[in-house]
């Protein structure tokens, strides 16, 4: 190992230790930082940069041009830049550099693809397609109703527990990403179907399995659903109404948010119900509703 390589590796090890121990980041996240920064370190060594105090705006702009020429997407470029920003912040805190040069660099403009959504009519068609003469049908109806009523992620749905449904108060306690708790209202229809499922069906699916003792929705073997299991249920009923190519589990979450905003809901309330830590994530749905309004205008206005 060269002296220059050792200098970079020692700083990287210090930074990754800081992320792991002081920031408490997961092993996967720390490894992602390692991968991102090693790319910049190789770039620095190739250009005979001996220490990071000499890195300025010009060097960073050249680095961005280099990775852009490699065909790396703007999303990945933005992630590389974010990793560098945090790394240089760390060096600044440690007194190894006087300022963070990344602060002078604009992040690449990221074009965010708008998510697919269902119309209200399409959601109702799927919900109404579920036959409820048997227990599995009642269970499937309750699953689809609560997905749309609460805008849940599939991971949140399959981990939902019976004790987290508060029927009298009309809300569910949801454990989201990072095990963050949030409270989400449940509509009357979803509550009724969940109650019917618990009363008539769930006990028929229960097996002697401690892992699923309080899990709300059980598969036909008495176990917890997998993501694929939920996807198959959704696809089955979407196929019945001719929407199978358009529908995927997350589309109920997208539709939940879009329909609320179209109806005039406050974006911060929607952010809270979705469990988004950053409102910019929720704002994508405001762009979606604008496009929807434009499309409606083009379709129905006589002089559009």
Buried (B, 14 or more C-beta within 10 A) or exposed (E): EEEBEEBBEEBBEBBBEBBBEEEEBEEEEBEBBBEBBEBBBEBBBEEEBEBBEEBEEEBBEEBBEBBEEEEBEEEEBBBBBBBBBBBBBBBBEEEBBEEBBBEEBEBBEEEEEBBEBBEBEBBEBBBEBBEBEEBBBBBBBBBBBBBBBBBBBBBBBBBBBEEBBEEEEEBBBBBBEEEEEBEBEBEEBBBBBBEBBBEEBBEEBEEEEEEBEEBBBBBEEBBBBEEEBBBEBBBEBBEBBEBBEEBBBBBBBBBBBBBBBBEEEEBEEBBBBBBBEEEEEBBBBBEBBEEBEEEEEEEEEEEE
